[in-house]
Amino acid sequence: MVRTLRVAAAQVGRVDRGTPRAAVIARLNALLDQAAAQRVKLAVFPETTFSTFFPRYWIEDQAEISSYFEKEPASGIAECDSVKAFFDKAKALDIDVAIGYGEETPEGTRYNTASYVSSGKTVGKYRKIHLPGTFEPFSKEEGVTNQLEKYYFKPGDLGFTAFRAPSLKKVCGGKKSPIVGQLICNDRRWAEGWRVYGLQGVEIMCIGYLWGIDPDSMTREEAYKDAMFHHKVVCQAHAYTNATFLITTARCGVDDGLHPLISGSMIVDPEGHIVAENKTEEDELVVAEIDLDACQQGKNKTFAFAKHRRPEHYGPICERAGVVEPEEPAEQ
Amino acid sequence: MVRTLRVAAAQVGRVDRGTPRAAVIARLNALLDQAAAQRVKLAVFPETTFSTFFPRYWIEDQAEISSYFEKEPASGIAECDSVKAFFDKAKALDIDVAIGYGEETPEGTRYNTASYVSSGKTVGKYRKIHLPGTFEPFSKEEGVTNQLEKYYFKPGDLGFTAFRAPSLKKVCGGKKSPIVGQLICNDRRWAEGWRVYGLQGVEIMCIGYLWGIDPDSMTREEAYKDAMFHHKVVCQAHAYTNATFLITTARCGVDDGLHPLISGSMIVDPEGHIVAENKTEEDELVVAEIDLDACQQGKNKTFAFAKHRRPEHYGPICERAGVVEPEEPAEQ
């Protein structure tokens, strides 16, 4: 037990359209205070944390769209005026944070981004690669839930790049800095991103998400339960098969009275077991003490990649995006 | 409901070392009779079905080792004298079978193989790619459970090759033949094989397995429960994320009084839900009627590969087998 540290999923509840940044940040900072009180060293926040989940809405007003994006300077998100109060607080409390937000680059490109920030410095940055949804709304009516991430964001261009978190080195044994990776929401259902991180020896995956239910074919309760099942089964399977801890955090609640966003914030160990999970649909800190050496069983034995993987048979994964079906045999 | 058919996982219980082929085949044929009585058109049998799971033993007697392999002729396993009685029965009952066995080629190469046989013809063949275990025993004592697949088998050389099953075309709507894929046991934990099949539009995955528990660090009951958890979580997650039905079948029971092999035979739908599963640790037929059109939600919407996948970021999956960790940053 020499590589232990305390981590948290900092779940955030309902955030309606039009909620000011300052009101959201006050809630995030309250979660940071709770984290500090529990000696947490890393807190993972959700996707697009500083506002409502605007890709649910078809918005034509460019000023409103712009208002959902942080104008991130080259020096990193912690220096961005609109959200600096959050990163200053984390720095003051000596807590590393991984947090998702809408990023607008100095050139005006917009991404669905998560940054890992330690003492005000960006240590790792990820731009969401698997953008779900559509480029066009299925409805322009107010109050209708669209999924328009492909309209609002460009696909990420930073790959799946793991990084060391030196700030955590001293608190977990001092031998080596933990290896961290980030994904966002829909990415967690795609094995490829997980595996690219696994191939970098990732020990802690940080995944914020924000996931509406799809109640078209079932009741709201059934749809909620089904979405939660899918969330958990993919998170647990991919953490296990890549022998990594996972901290995954929801933006949940019933924003604007629309379909609910699921909760399900949890900390999963490298055997795929849930070691801590949320109890509410509100702002809530889910805390666990984790021992990074628990990754070794998977990394060195069960899933020792170098011994067992056979990349010569994986070609189609990297060669093409879509499906090529086998041909129908001739009639006999 | 135009593409429906009845399928089965044909679970096989305890088979001790030294059990004659004829005794095993009598049990398999009894399962085929049950399948016919329930109008099953495809039955999936376990891994190395015709004998005990010999890779648990360190065997030096070459005659005994040889006895565990079917000497498969070029015309296919259904023409192999040692097991012909099984395939003849399946043909007589008009049931397609997917079944695992130790294959010895005419050149003497040995594989852990599964063949999909329809009316005596091999329609698809798979040789296990992710061989678990070691080349050397950790113990040469009798009664000790090793995992020596790397010693007994060569890694498969046929890739992950999906195929059409024309025999099922007429029973499920007559439009197109179902697309089928095969994996064996440990493969089901590796996302890569699943994805290569997913990229061929697979609709029915057939996976036999045979999975001992690892009771070193827990009680037998805990180890059994943990192995079952891992089995289910990977099967459900990978079926869901590749939008395919899964028929997965155990060789279970307590062979030779050693550690138990888990059961867990089940049929999983393309949303990852278990639609039928075993109730015993014995020979048992697990049956479900499945509607192949249920794959369309996943294939065309949730996981529409061509719309959402980003192969330009997946390179390391195909470029290397093992881990390359990020460098430790210089001390600050």
Boltz contact constraints between the chains, C-beta under 6 A:
constraints:
  - contact:
      token1: [A, 129]
      token2: [B, 310]
      max_distance: 6.0
  - contact:
      token1: [A, 129]
      token2: [B, 313]
      max_distance: 6.0
  - contact:
      token1: [A, 130]
      token2: [B, 308]
      max_distance: 6.0
  - contact:
      token1: [A, 159]
      token2: [B, 313]
      max_distance: 6.0
  - contact:
      token1: [A, 162]
      token2: [B, 326]
      max_distance: 6.0
  - contact:
      token1: [A, 163]
      token2: [B, 326]
      max_distance: 6.0
  - contact:
      token1: [A, 164]
      token2: [B, 326]
      max_distance: 6.0
  - contact:
      token1: [A, 164]
      token2: [B, 328]
      max_distance: 6.0
  - contact:
      token1: [A, 164]
      token2: [B, 329]
      max_distance: 6.0
  - contact:
      token1: [A, 166]
      token2: [B, 329]
      max_distance: 6.0
  - contact:
      token1: [A, 189]
      token2: [B, 241]
      max_distance: 6.0
  - contact:
      token1: [A, 191]
      token2: [B, 191]
      max_distance: 6.0
  - contact:
      token1: [A, 192]
      token2: [B, 314]
      max_distance: 6.0
  - contact:
      token1: [A, 195]
      token2: [B, 317]
      max_distance: 6.0
  - contact:
      token1: [A, 196]
      token2: [B, 316]
      max_distance: 6.0
  - contact:
      token1: [A, 199]
      token2: [B, 316]
      max_distance: 6.0
  - contact:
      token1: [A, 199]
      token2: [B, 323]
      max_distance: 6.0
  - contact:
      token1: [A, 201]
      token2: [B, 323]
      max_distance: 6.0
  - contact:
      token1: [A, 201]
      token2: [B, 325]
      max_distance: 6.0
  - contact:
      token1: [A, 233]
      token2: [B, 236]
      max_distance: 6.0
  - contact:
      token1: [A, 233]
      token2: [B, 237]
      max_distance: 6.0
  - contact:
      token1: [A, 233]
      token2: [B, 272]
      max_distance: 6.0
  - contact:
      token1: [A, 234]
      token2: [B, 237]
      max_distance: 6.0
  - contact:
      token1: [A, 236]
      token2: [B, 233]
      max_distance: 6.0
  - contact:
      token1: [A, 237]
      token2: [B, 233]
      max_distance: 6.0
  - contact:
      token1: [A, 237]
      token2: [B, 234]
      max_distance: 6.0
  - contact:
      token1: [A, 237]
      token2: [B, 237]
      max_distance: 6.0
  - contact:
      token1: [A, 241]
      token2: [B, 189]
      max_distance: 6.0
  - contact:
      token1: [A, 272]
      token2: [B, 233]
      max_distance: 6.0
  - contact:
      token1: [A, 305]
      token2: [B, 321]
      max_distance: 6.0
  - contact:
      token1: [A, 305]
      token2: [B, 322]
      max_distance: 6.0
  - contact:
      token1: [A, 305]
      token2: [B, 323]
      max_distance: 6.0
  - contact:
      token1: [A, 306]
      token2: [B, 321]
      max_distance: 6.0
  - contact:
      token1: [A, 306]
      token2: [B, 322]
      max_distance: 6.0
  - contact:
      token1: [A, 308]
      token2: [B, 130]
      max_distance: 6.0
  - contact:
      token1: [A, 309]
      token2: [B, 321]
      max_distance: 6.0
  - contact:
      token1: [A, 310]
      token2: [B, 129]
      max_distance: 6.0
  - contact:
      token1: [A, 311]
      token2: [B, 318]
      max_distance: 6.0
  - contact:
      token1: [A, 311]
      token2: [B, 321]
      max_distance: 6.0
  - contact:
      token1: [A, 313]
      token2: [B, 129]
      max_distance: 6.0
  - contact:
      token1: [A, 313]
      token2: [B, 159]
      max_distance: 6.0
  - contact:
      token1: [A, 314]
      token2: [B, 192]
      max_distance: 6.0
  - contact:
      token1: [A, 314]
      token2: [B, 317]
      max_distance: 6.0
  - contact:
      token1: [A, 314]
      token2: [B, 318]
      max_distance: 6.0
  - contact:
      token1: [A, 315]
      token2: [B, 318]
      max_distance: 6.0
  - contact:
      token1: [A, 316]
      token2: [B, 196]
      max_distance: 6.0
  - contact:
      token1: [A, 316]
      token2: [B, 199]
      max_distance: 6.0
  - contact:
      token1: [A, 317]
      token2: [B, 195]
      max_distance: 6.0
  - contact:
      token1: [A, 317]
      token2: [B, 314]
      max_distance: 6.0
  - contact:
      token1: [A, 317]
      token2: [B, 317]
      max_distance: 6.0
  - contact:
      token1: [A, 318]
      token2: [B, 311]
      max_distance: 6.0
  - contact:
      token1: [A, 318]
      token2: [B, 314]
      max_distance: 6.0
  - contact:
      token1: [A, 318]
      token2: [B, 315]
      max_distance: 6.0
  - contact:
      token1: [A, 318]
      token2: [B, 318]
      max_distance: 6.0
  - contact:
      token1: [A, 321]
      token2: [B, 305]
      max_distance: 6.0
  - contact:
      token1: [A, 321]
      token2: [B, 306]
      max_distance: 6.0
  - contact:
      token1: [A, 321]
      token2: [B, 309]
      max_distance: 6.0
  - contact:
      token1: [A, 321]
      token2: [B, 311]
      max_distance: 6.0
  - contact:
      token1: [A, 322]
      token2: [B, 305]
      max_distance: 6.0
  - contact:
      token1: [A, 322]
      token2: [B, 306]
      max_distance: 6.0
  - contact:
      token1: [A, 323]
      token2: [B, 199]
      max_distance: 6.0
  - contact:
      token1: [A, 323]
      token2: [B, 201]
      max_distance: 6.0
  - contact:
      token1: [A, 323]
      token2: [B, 305]
      max_distance: 6.0
  - contact:
      token1: [A, 325]
      token2: [B, 201]
      max_distance: 6.0
  - contact:
      token1: [A, 326]
      token2: [B, 162]
      max_distance: 6.0
  - contact:
      token1: [A, 326]
      token2: [B, 163]
      max_distance: 6.0
  - contact:
      token1: [A, 326]
      token2: [B, 164]
      max_distance: 6.0
  - contact:
      token1: [A, 328]
      token2: [B, 164]
      max_distance: 6.0
  - contact:
      token1: [A, 329]
      token2: [B, 164]
      max_distance: 6.0
  - contact:
      token1: [A, 329]
      token2: [B, 166]
      max_distance: 6.0
